[in-house]
Amino acid sequence: MSTLTPIGARLQMALDAEHLRMQNEWFFKWHHIGSDRTIEIDSFDGRMIRYGGIKFSGTARDVFWSTIQRYARQKVGQLFDELETELQKCPLEIRLNALNEAQTLILVFIGKIRKAAVEKDRILRGNGIEFPPQQDLGSWAGAQPFDIEARTATLRHIYCDLEVAKGGDGMVFRDLMRDKVTLVKADGTVVRENIQAQVSAGMIITFDADLPLEPGDHFLRSLPSGLVEDYVVDDPNFMTGIRRIPSSFQSKVHRSREATAPPQQVIQRITNHFHGDNSRVTVGTDNSINVVNQLQPVAVANLVEQIKPHVNSLPEPQRTEITAPLKLLEDEIRTGSPEPSKMQGALRSILTIIEGAAGNLIAEGMQAMIRRILGI
């Protein structure tokens, strides 16, 4: 993240320090359970685990996994409790950004803890020279991405949506919608202009609940220069209204990698993406088969946006090897008319590389996304 809110900046510093503490204290102590002296390890339930002179197997390994999952679950709860306290102290205008930042930071932190647990388990099962494959034996209940996203959504509802509803001084919901956006369908059709919205990192909120919004649609935001930014909708995320809060879209979006341009040029670019290879208009009866085996540049650009922030979480040599094909993808997308064969080749190269990082959670997530976009 470039510029964080004060809440986000403090949280980032705290989580970096906590990750270092866990590495240097809790994870490190497990190396000594085979020594003659008794080692005390925090069980995160008010008691201490005491081990000495035993191997990391059987019950000891079971305790390791149950304890680290308890820590992750408790830590997520603690972080959101502290975040709720902080939200009450800051103005309504910055709460949404702070929540989005916190969700991302907590997701990354828990991902690091899971990665550390998997790697420590592998090392402790080894003999100092040879090490078995990585295994993640945790279900991570309470610390899964959907748990973190649900906690964020709850706080957003309480401290953003409901706070607007409390305004007794004439404040209306649309007062916070300070941006103007245009909805453009994936085929370039302009649906509606001058939609009141709030644009923030990764999300666009609008109370125009009757919009025919679908994944792959585009929101265009006008800039003072006369150019527009292009945001691609990943998830419309329709929220049903409650009491005085009207229904809304809190759409998850990503910024198009295309440069800002005049409105008509952006719309034409979207149209060109839709009316590319394999597009067809049929009049009358059509019994033919139209096989689409080429990648959609918008989908590939979205994939790259999701992968890039997590490359540093890959182990070596995958972290280094993925750089070249990932750059090839970016360069190809920037041309404005990428060749599907080149994109497919780069994606398959990335897939082959990260398949070598068996057991790595980030690599497994990347594999799933790439296989989905390749249709394999």
C-alpha positions as CSV (number, residue, x, y, z in Angstrom):
1,M,0.0,0.0,0.0
2,S,1.3,3.5,-0.8
3,T,-0.3,6.0,1.7
4,L,-2.1,4.4,4.7
5,T,-4.6,6.0,7.0
6,P,-3.2,6.5,10.6
7,I,-5.1,3.3,11.6
8,G,-3.6,1.3,8.8
9,A,-0.1,2.6,9.4
10,R,-0.2,1.7,13.1
11,L,-1.7,-1.7,12.4
12,Q,1.0,-2.5,9.8
13,M,3.7,-1.6,12.3
14,A,2.1,-3.7,15.0
15,L,1.6,-6.7,12.8
16,D,5.2,-6.5,11.5
17,A,6.4,-6.5,15.1
18,E,4.1,-9.4,16.1
19,H,5.2,-11.5,13.2
20,L,8.9,-11.0,14.2
21,R,8.0,-11.8,17.8
22,M,6.3,-15.1,16.9
23,Q,9.3,-16.1,14.7
24,N,11.9,-15.3,17.4
25,E,10.0,-16.6,20.4
26,W,7.1,-19.1,19.9
27,F,8.2,-20.9,16.7
28,F,11.9,-20.9,17.8
29,K,11.2,-22.6,21.1
30,W,9.9,-25.7,19.3
31,H,13.5,-26.5,18.2
32,H,14.4,-27.2,21.8
33,I,11.7,-29.7,22.8
34,G,14.2,-32.6,22.3
35,S,16.8,-31.2,24.7
36,D,17.3,-32.4,28.3
37,R,15.9,-29.2,29.9
38,T,12.2,-28.5,30.0
39,I,11.0,-25.8,27.5
40,E,7.9,-23.7,28.3
41,I,5.8,-22.7,25.3
42,D,2.7,-20.5,25.4
43,S,-0.5,-22.5,24.6
44,F,-2.6,-19.3,24.2
45,D,-5.2,-20.6,26.6
46,G,-3.8,-19.3,29.9
47,R,-1.4,-22.2,30.4
48,M,2.1,-23.2,29.4
49,I,3.1,-26.2,27.4
50,R,6.1,-28.0,29.0
51,Y,8.2,-30.3,26.9
52,G,11.7,-31.8,27.3
53,G,13.5,-34.8,25.8
54,I,10.8,-35.7,23.2
55,K,10.6,-35.8,19.5
56,F,8.4,-33.6,17.3
57,S,5.9,-36.4,16.4
58,G,2.6,-37.8,17.6
59,T,1.1,-35.8,20.4
60,A,3.7,-33.0,20.3
61,R,3.0,-32.4,16.7
62,D,-0.8,-32.4,17.3
63,V,-0.3,-29.9,20.1
64,F,1.8,-27.7,17.8
65,W,-1.0,-27.5,15.2
66,S,-3.9,-27.0,17.6
67,T,-2.0,-24.3,19.4
68,I,-1.0,-22.2,16.4
69,Q,-4.5,-22.3,15.1
70,R,-5.8,-21.2,18.5
71,Y,-3.4,-18.3,18.3
72,A,-4.5,-17.3,14.8
73,R,-8.2,-17.4,15.8
74,Q,-7.6,-15.4,18.9
75,K,-5.4,-12.9,17.2
76,V,-8.0,-12.2,14.5
77,G,-10.6,-11.6,17.1
78,Q,-8.2,-9.3,19.1
79,L,-7.2,-7.3,16.0
80,F,-10.8,-6.6,15.1
81,D,-11.7,-5.7,18.7
82,E,-8.9,-3.2,18.7
83,L,-9.8,-2.0,15.2
84,E,-13.4,-1.3,16.4
85,T,-12.1,0.9,19.2
86,E,-10.0,2.8,16.8
87,L,-12.8,3.3,14.3
88,Q,-14.9,5.1,17.0
89,K,-12.2,7.7,17.3
90,C,-11.8,8.7,13.6
91,P,-14.0,10.7,11.3
92,L,-16.6,8.8,9.2
93,E,-14.9,9.9,6.0
94,I,-11.8,7.8,6.6
95,R,-13.4,4.7,8.2
96,L,-14.0,2.9,5.0
97,N,-10.4,3.2,3.8
98,A,-9.2,2.2,7.2
99,L,-11.4,-0.9,7.1
100,N,-10.2,-1.9,3.6
101,E,-6.5,-1.5,4.7
102,A,-7.1,-3.5,7.9
103,Q,-8.7,-6.3,6.0
104,T,-5.7,-6.6,3.6
105,L,-3.1,-6.3,6.4
106,I,-4.8,-8.9,8.6
107,L,-5.1,-11.3,5.6
108,V,-1.4,-10.9,4.8
109,F,-0.4,-11.4,8.5
110,I,-2.4,-14.6,9.0
111,G,-1.0,-15.8,5.6
112,K,2.5,-15.3,7.0
113,I,1.7,-17.2,10.2
114,R,0.3,-20.1,8.3
115,K,3.3,-20.2,6.0
116,A,5.6,-20.1,9.1
117,A,3.7,-22.9,10.7
118,V,3.9,-25.1,7.6
119,E,7.7,-24.5,7.2
120,K,8.4,-25.0,10.9
121,D,6.5,-28.3,10.9
122,R,8.6,-29.4,7.9
123,I,11.9,-28.5,9.5
124,L,11.0,-30.1,12.9
125,R,10.1,-33.4,11.2
126,G,13.5,-33.5,9.4
127,N,16.8,-34.8,10.7
128,G,18.8,-31.6,10.0
129,I,19.9,-32.8,6.5
130,E,16.8,-34.3,4.9
131,F,13.4,-32.8,5.2
132,P,9.9,-34.2,4.3
133,P,7.4,-32.3,2.1
134,Q,5.4,-29.5,3.5
135,Q,2.0,-30.2,5.1
136,D,-0.7,-27.9,6.4
137,L,-2.6,-29.8,9.0
138,G,-4.7,-26.8,10.1
139,S,-8.4,-26.1,9.3
140,W,-7.7,-22.5,10.6
141,A,-11.3,-22.0,11.7
142,G,-11.9,-18.4,12.6
143,A,-8.9,-17.2,10.7
144,Q,-9.8,-18.1,7.1
145,P,-10.1,-15.3,4.5
146,F,-13.9,-15.5,4.6
147,D,-13.8,-15.1,8.4
148,I,-11.7,-11.9,8.1
149,E,-13.9,-10.5,5.3
150,A,-17.0,-11.2,7.4
151,R,-15.6,-9.3,10.4
152,T,-14.7,-6.4,8.1
153,A,-18.2,-6.4,6.6
154,T,-19.8,-6.3,10.0
155,L,-17.7,-3.3,11.2
156,R,-18.3,-1.5,7.8
157,H,-22.0,-2.0,8.3
158,I,-22.0,-0.6,11.9
159,Y,-19.4,2.2,11.6
160,C,-20.1,3.3,8.0
161,D,-23.6,2.5,6.9
162,L,-25.4,2.8,10.3
163,E,-23.5,6.0,11.2
164,V,-24.8,7.7,8.1
165,A,-28.3,6.7,9.1
166,K,-27.9,8.3,12.5
167,G,-27.4,11.8,11.0
168,G,-30.2,14.0,12.4
169,D,-28.9,17.2,10.9
170,G,-30.2,16.7,7.4
171,M,-27.4,14.4,6.3
172,V,-28.6,11.9,3.6
173,F,-26.8,8.9,2.3
174,R,-25.9,10.4,-1.0
175,D,-24.0,13.2,0.7
176,L,-21.1,10.8,1.1
177,M,-21.2,9.9,-2.6
178,R,-18.8,12.5,-3.9
179,D,-17.7,10.8,-7.1
180,K,-19.5,10.6,-10.4
181,V,-19.1,7.3,-12.3
182,T,-20.5,5.9,-15.6
183,L,-21.5,2.2,-15.8
184,V,-20.4,0.6,-19.1
185,K,-21.2,-3.0,-19.9
186,A,-18.5,-5.4,-21.0
187,D,-19.5,-5.0,-24.6
188,G,-19.0,-1.2,-24.5
189,T,-22.7,-0.3,-23.9
190,V,-23.1,2.8,-21.8
191,V,-25.9,2.0,-19.2
192,R,-25.9,5.1,-17.1
193,E,-23.9,8.3,-16.5
194,N,-23.4,10.6,-13.5
195,I,-24.0,7.9,-10.9
196,Q,-23.3,9.2,-7.4
197,A,-20.6,6.9,-5.9
198,Q,-17.8,6.7,-3.4
199,V,-14.6,5.3,-5.0
200,S,-11.9,3.9,-2.7
201,A,-9.1,1.3,-2.9
202,G,-10.7,-1.8,-4.3
203,M,-14.3,-0.8,-3.8
204,I,-17.0,1.4,-5.3
205,I,-20.2,2.1,-3.3
206,T,-23.4,3.4,-4.9
207,F,-27.0,3.6,-3.7
208,D,-28.3,3.2,-7.3
209,A,-29.6,-0.2,-6.4
210,D,-31.4,-0.7,-9.7
211,L,-28.2,-0.9,-11.8
212,P,-27.9,-4.1,-13.9
213,L,-24.4,-4.7,-12.4
214,E,-22.5,-7.8,-13.3
215,P,-18.9,-9.1,-12.9
216,G,-16.8,-7.8,-15.8
217,D,-18.7,-4.5,-16.1
218,H,-16.8,-1.2,-15.9
219,F,-17.1,1.9,-13.8
220,L,-15.6,5.0,-15.4
221,R,-14.7,7.9,-13.0
222,S,-14.2,11.3,-14.5
223,L,-11.1,13.3,-13.5
224,P,-10.8,17.1,-13.4
225,S,-8.5,16.8,-16.5
226,G,-11.4,15.4,-18.6
227,L,-9.8,11.9,-18.7
228,V,-11.4,8.9,-17.0
229,E,-10.2,6.0,-14.9
230,D,-11.5,2.6,-15.7
231,Y,-12.5,0.2,-12.8
232,V,-13.4,-3.4,-13.6
233,V,-16.1,-5.0,-11.4
234,D,-15.0,-8.3,-9.8
235,D,-18.0,-8.7,-7.5
236,P,-21.1,-6.4,-7.6
237,N,-21.8,-7.3,-3.9
238,F,-25.4,-6.1,-3.6
239,M,-26.4,-5.2,0.0
240,T,-30.0,-5.3,0.9
241,G,-31.2,-2.2,2.8
242,I,-32.1,-2.3,6.5
243,R,-34.4,0.2,8.2
244,R,-33.4,3.7,7.1
245,I,-30.4,2.4,5.1
246,P,-31.2,1.9,1.5
247,S,-30.0,-1.0,-0.6
248,S,-26.6,-0.5,-2.2
249,F,-23.8,-2.0,-4.3
250,Q,-20.5,-2.2,-2.4
251,S,-18.7,-3.5,-5.5
252,K,-15.2,-5.1,-5.3
253,V,-13.3,-3.7,-8.2
254,H,-9.7,-3.5,-9.6
255,R,-8.2,-0.6,-11.5
256,S,-7.7,-1.4,-15.2
257,R,-4.1,-1.4,-16.2
258,E,-4.9,0.7,-19.2
259,A,-3.9,4.4,-19.1
260,T,-6.4,7.1,-18.3
261,A,-7.9,8.5,-21.6
262,P,-10.9,10.5,-22.9
263,P,-14.3,8.8,-22.2
264,Q,-14.9,7.7,-25.8
265,Q,-11.5,6.2,-26.1
266,V,-11.9,4.1,-23.0
267,I,-15.3,2.9,-24.1
268,Q,-13.9,2.0,-27.5
269,R,-11.2,0.1,-25.9
270,I,-13.7,-1.9,-23.8
271,T,-15.7,-2.5,-27.0
272,N,-12.6,-3.8,-28.8
273,H,-12.0,-6.2,-25.9
274,F,-15.5,-7.6,-26.3
275,H,-15.6,-7.7,-30.1
276,G,-12.3,-9.5,-30.6
277,D,-11.6,-13.0,-31.9
278,N,-14.5,-15.4,-31.9
279,S,-17.2,-12.7,-31.6
280,R,-20.2,-13.3,-33.8
281,V,-23.6,-12.0,-34.7
282,T,-26.1,-14.6,-36.0
283,V,-29.2,-13.9,-38.0
284,G,-31.7,-16.8,-38.3
285,T,-30.9,-20.4,-37.3
286,D,-27.4,-21.2,-36.2
287,N,-26.3,-24.8,-35.8
288,S,-22.6,-24.1,-35.7
289,I,-20.2,-24.4,-32.8
290,N,-18.2,-21.4,-31.8
291,V,-15.2,-22.6,-29.7
292,V,-13.6,-19.8,-27.8
293,N,-10.0,-20.8,-26.8
294,Q,-8.5,-17.4,-26.3
295,L,-7.9,-15.6,-23.1
296,Q,-9.7,-12.4,-22.2
297,P,-7.1,-9.6,-21.6
298,V,-9.3,-8.0,-18.9
299,A,-9.4,-11.3,-17.0
300,V,-5.6,-11.8,-17.4
301,A,-4.9,-8.2,-16.2
302,N,-7.1,-8.9,-13.2
303,L,-5.2,-12.0,-12.5
304,V,-1.9,-10.2,-12.6
305,E,-3.2,-7.6,-10.2
306,Q,-4.1,-10.3,-7.7
307,I,-0.8,-12.2,-8.1
308,K,1.8,-9.4,-7.9
309,P,1.3,-8.3,-4.3
310,H,2.0,-11.9,-3.1
311,V,5.0,-12.8,-5.2
312,N,7.4,-12.1,-2.3
313,S,5.5,-14.7,-0.2
314,L,6.7,-17.4,-2.5
315,P,9.7,-19.5,-1.6
316,E,12.9,-19.6,-3.6
317,P,13.6,-20.3,-6.4
318,Q,9.9,-19.8,-7.4
319,R,10.0,-16.2,-6.2
320,T,12.8,-15.4,-8.7
321,E,11.7,-17.7,-11.5
322,I,8.2,-16.2,-11.7
323,T,9.5,-12.7,-12.4
324,A,10.2,-13.1,-16.2
325,P,6.9,-14.7,-17.2
326,L,5.0,-12.3,-15.0
327,K,6.7,-9.3,-16.6
328,L,6.0,-10.8,-20.1
329,L,2.3,-10.9,-19.2
330,E,2.3,-7.2,-18.0
331,D,4.2,-6.1,-21.1
332,E,1.8,-7.9,-23.4
333,I,-1.3,-6.4,-21.6
334,R,0.2,-2.9,-21.9
335,T,0.3,-3.2,-25.7
336,G,-3.5,-2.8,-25.8
337,S,-3.7,-5.7,-28.3
338,P,-2.1,-8.6,-26.5
339,E,-1.6,-11.9,-28.3
340,P,-3.5,-14.7,-26.6
341,S,-0.8,-17.3,-27.4
342,K,1.8,-15.3,-25.6
343,M,-0.4,-14.7,-22.6
344,Q,-1.3,-18.4,-22.5
345,G,2.4,-19.4,-22.7
346,A,3.3,-17.0,-19.9
347,L,0.5,-18.3,-17.7
348,R,1.5,-21.9,-18.3
349,S,5.1,-21.0,-17.4
350,I,4.0,-19.4,-14.2
351,L,1.9,-22.5,-13.4
352,T,4.8,-24.8,-13.9
353,I,7.0,-22.7,-11.7
354,I,4.7,-22.5,-8.8
355,E,3.8,-26.1,-8.9
356,G,7.3,-26.6,-7.6
357,A,6.3,-24.9,-4.3
358,A,4.2,-27.7,-3.0
359,G,2.5,-26.9,0.3
360,N,3.0,-23.2,0.0
361,L,-0.4,-21.5,0.6
362,I,0.2,-18.6,-1.7
363,A,1.4,-20.9,-4.5
364,E,-1.7,-23.1,-4.1
365,G,-4.0,-20.0,-4.4
366,M,-2.2,-18.8,-7.5
367,Q,-2.4,-22.3,-9.1
368,A,-6.2,-22.3,-8.6
369,M,-6.6,-18.9,-10.2
370,I,-4.5,-19.7,-13.2
371,R,-6.1,-23.1,-13.8
372,R,-9.5,-21.4,-13.6
373,I,-8.5,-18.8,-16.2
374,L,-6.9,-21.4,-18.5
375,G,-9.9,-23.7,-18.1
376,I,-7.8,-26.7,-16.9
